[in-house]
Amino acid sequence: MYSNGDIFVGEIIGTAILILFGAGVCAAVTLHYSKAKSAGWVAIAFGWGLGVLAGAYTSAPLSGGHLNPAVTLGSAVAGGTPWSKVPLYMAGQLIGALIGAALTWGAYYAQFAANSQADKAQPTLGIFSTGPEVRKPVANLATEIIATIGLVLPILFFGENKGIGIGPIPGTSGGVYGSGINVLLVALLVVGIGLSLGGPTGYAINPARDLGPRIAHALLPIPNKGTSDWGYAWVPVAGPLIGAVLSALIYNAAF
């Protein structure tokens, strides 16, 4: 059982790494004068997947490496994570996401400044948070629910695949992933979701991943940053949480 302090610190560190990689690759392919500008959606999908890999492995010995309120909620409904620990996980994840977004801004500080001075300045909110290609709230919500089921349901079942793992991550009881190799599988799963289901909304599938950086975007002194689009912000929060509960109900029904 993870201690309260370890959960809080572990989720802050792991989620900050996740967002640093994920928002970082979005900045890399978006901003002017970046060597990776226009690298495309495949680069973004792999950047986020590798962010999950790095963040989860780093935080696993402390907290199990959830990094995502949807994963935490799904695990709690399925009977894994104690409900008393859920607020600690979610608070750490949101703070970590804020920190990761701020670190991304610091790493690309010169590019943000140059972007604002360019003839065709690129919007910056998409570096930090998601947005729909077609703004239809019900359809956008459905996309996030479906994509999150595609994430959380396999994660819950990964924990049952005792025969394919390499054993628990050292210093842990396996977290929500079951075994060390399953962390890699989850990272590849995130890449697959990005490639297959990320087109309509940018696949938040993680309330902290979207809300924390959106808050950072609103607070940071980014030149000509435009709106933080708070009218859409509820979709990437509600959708993943609904998807997580549905995933846990399916899992419980199966077992």
C-alpha positions in Angstrom: 0.0 0.0 0.0 1.4 3.4 -1.0 1.6 6.1 1.7 -0.4 9.3 1.2 2.8 11.4 0.8 4.3 9.0 -1.7 1.0 9.0 -3.8 0.9 12.8 -3.8 4.6 13.3 -4.7 4.7 10.4 -7.2 1.7 11.6 -9.1 3.1 15.2 -9.3 6.4 14.0 -10.6 5.0 11.4 -13.1 2.3 13.7 -14.5 4.7 16.6 -14.8 6.9 14.3 -16.9 4.0 13.2 -19.0 2.9 16.7 -19.8 6.5 17.9 -20.4 6.8 15.2 -23.1 3.3 15.6 -24.5 3.0 19.4 -24.5 6.6 19.5 -25.6 6.0 17.5 -28.7 3.0 19.7 -29.5 5.1 22.8 -29.1 7.8 21.2 -31.2 5.6 20.6 -34.2 3.6 23.9 -33.9 5.9 26.8 -33.1 7.9 28.8 -35.6 11.7 28.2 -35.5 11.4 24.7 -34.0 13.5 22.0 -35.7 10.5 19.7 -35.5 7.9 22.1 -37.0 5.2 20.4 -39.1 6.5 16.9 -38.1 2.8 15.9 -37.9 0.3 13.8 -36.0 2.4 10.6 -35.9 5.1 12.5 -34.0 2.5 13.9 -31.6 1.0 10.4 -31.0 4.4 8.9 -30.2 5.5 11.9 -28.1 2.4 11.5 -25.8 2.9 7.7 -25.7 6.5 8.0 -24.6 5.5 10.6 -22.1 3.2 8.0 -20.5 6.0 5.5 -20.5 8.5 7.9 -18.9 6.0 9.3 -16.4 4.5 5.9 -15.3 7.9 4.2 -14.9 9.2 7.1 -12.9 6.2 7.4 -10.5 5.4 3.7 -10.3 7.5 3.0 -7.2 5.8 5.8 -5.3 2.2 5.8 -6.4 1.7 3.1 -9.0 1.9 5.7 -11.8 -1.8 6.5 -12.5 -1.1 10.0 -14.0 -4.7 10.3 -15.0 -7.9 10.9 -12.9 -9.8 8.6 -15.3 -7.4 5.7 -14.5 -7.7 6.4 -10.8 -11.5 6.6 -10.9 -11.8 3.5 -13.0 -9.5 1.6 -10.6 -11.5 2.8 -7.6 -14.9 1.8 -9.1 -13.4 -1.6 -10.1 -12.3 -2.2 -6.5 -8.6 -1.5 -6.8 -7.6 1.9 -5.6 -9.1 2.8 -2.2 -11.6 5.6 -2.4 -9.8 7.5 0.4 -6.8 7.8 -1.8 -8.6 9.1 -4.9 -8.4 12.8 -3.9 -4.7 12.5 -3.3 -4.1 11.0 -6.7 -6.2 13.6 -8.5 -4.7 16.5 -6.7 -1.2 15.3 -7.5 -2.1 14.8 -11.1 -3.5 18.3 -11.5 -0.6 19.9 -9.8 1.8 17.8 -11.9 0.1 18.8 -15.1 0.4 22.5 -14.2 4.1 22.0 -13.5 4.7 20.1 -16.7 2.9 22.8 -18.8 5.0 25.5 -17.1 8.2 23.5 -17.8 7.2 23.2 -21.5 6.7 27.0 -21.7 10.1 27.5 -20.2 11.8 25.0 -22.6 10.2 26.8 -25.6 10.3 30.3 -24.2 12.3 31.7 -27.2 10.0 30.0 -29.6 6.9 31.3 -28.0 8.3 34.8 -28.3 9.3 34.3 -31.9 5.9 32.8 -32.7 4.1 36.0 -31.6 6.3 38.1 -33.9 5.9 35.9 -36.9 3.8 37.0 -39.9 1.5 34.1 -39.4 1.6 33.4 -35.6 0.4 29.9 -34.7 -2.3 29.6 -32.0 -0.8 28.3 -28.7 -3.8 26.7 -26.9 -3.4 23.5 -28.9 0.1 23.1 -27.4 -1.4 22.8 -24.0 -5.0 21.5 -24.3 -7.3 19.8 -26.7 -10.0 21.1 -29.0 -12.4 19.7 -31.5 -12.1 19.8 -35.2 -15.9 20.0 -35.5 -17.5 21.7 -32.4 -20.5 19.5 -31.6 -20.5 19.1 -27.8 -22.5 15.9 -27.7 -20.4 14.3 -30.4 -17.2 15.6 -28.9 -18.2 14.2 -25.5 -19.0 10.8 -27.1 -15.6 10.7 -28.7 -13.9 11.3 -25.4 -16.0 8.7 -23.6 -15.3 6.1 -26.3 -11.5 6.9 -26.5 -11.3 6.7 -22.7 -12.9 3.3 -22.6 -10.3 2.3 -25.1 -7.7 3.3 -22.5 -9.1 2.4 -19.1 -10.7 -0.9 -19.9 -7.5 -2.5 -21.3 -5.6 -1.1 -18.3 -8.0 -2.9 -15.9 -7.6 -6.1 -17.9 -3.8 -5.8 -18.1 -3.7 -6.3 -14.4 -5.2 -9.7 -14.9 -2.7 -10.8 -17.5 -0.3 -12.4 -15.0 1.2 -14.7 -17.6 2.6 -12.1 -20.0 4.3 -9.8 -17.6 7.9 -9.7 -16.3 6.7 -9.3 -12.7 5.8 -6.3 -10.7 7.7 -3.1 -11.2 10.5 -3.1 -8.5 9.4 -1.6 -5.3 5.7 -1.7 -6.2 2.8 -4.1 -6.1 2.2 -3.6 -9.8 0.0 -0.5 -9.5 -3.0 -0.5 -11.8 -0.8 -2.0 -14.6 -0.1 -5.4 -13.1 3.5 -5.8 -14.3 6.4 -3.9 -15.7 5.9 -4.9 -19.3 2.3 -3.7 -19.1 3.5 -0.1 -18.6 5.1 -0.4 -22.1 1.9 -1.8 -23.4 -0.1 1.1 -21.9 2.3 3.6 -23.6 1.7 1.8 -27.0 -2.0 1.8 -26.3 -1.9 5.6 -25.9 -0.1 5.8 -29.2 -2.7 3.7 -30.8 -5.6 5.8 -29.4 -3.9 8.9 -30.7 -3.5 7.5 -34.2 -7.0 5.9 -34.3 -9.3 8.1 -32.2 -7.4 11.3 -31.8 -8.6 13.0 -34.9 -12.0 14.4 -33.8 -11.0 16.0 -30.4 -7.3 15.6 -29.9 -7.9 12.7 -27.5 -7.6 14.2 -24.0 -8.6 10.9 -22.3 -7.2 12.5 -19.2 -8.9 15.3 -17.3 -5.7 16.5 -15.6 -3.8 16.4 -18.9 -6.3 18.9 -20.4 -7.4 21.0 -17.4 -3.9 21.6 -15.8 -2.3 22.9 -19.0 -5.4 24.9 -19.8 -5.0 26.7 -16.5 -1.3 27.2 -17.2 -2.1 28.6 -20.6 -4.5 31.1 -19.0 -1.9 32.1 -16.3 1.4 32.1 -18.2 2.6 35.4 -19.9 2.5 33.9 -23.4 2.5 36.7 -26.0 -0.7 37.0 -28.2 -1.9 33.7 -26.7 -5.6 34.3 -27.4 -8.4 32.5 -25.5 -8.1 29.5 -23.3 -11.6 28.3 -24.6 -13.2 27.7 -21.2 -16.5 27.0 -22.9 -15.1 23.7 -24.2 -13.1 22.8 -21.1 -15.8 20.6 -19.5 -15.8 18.1 -22.4 -12.2 16.7 -21.8 -13.0 16.5 -18.1 -16.5 14.9 -18.2 -15.9 12.6 -21.1 -12.9 10.7 -19.6 -14.5 10.4 -16.2 -17.7 9.0 -17.7 -15.6 6.6 -19.8 -13.7 5.5 -16.8 -16.8 4.6 -14.8 -18.3 2.7 -17.8 -15.0 0.8 -18.2 -15.0 -0.2 -14.5 -18.6 -1.4 -14.8 -17.8 -3.5 -17.8 -14.8 -4.9 -16.0 -16.8 -5.7 -12.8 -19.5 -7.4 -14.9 -16.8 -9.6 -16.6 -15.4 -10.7 -13.3 
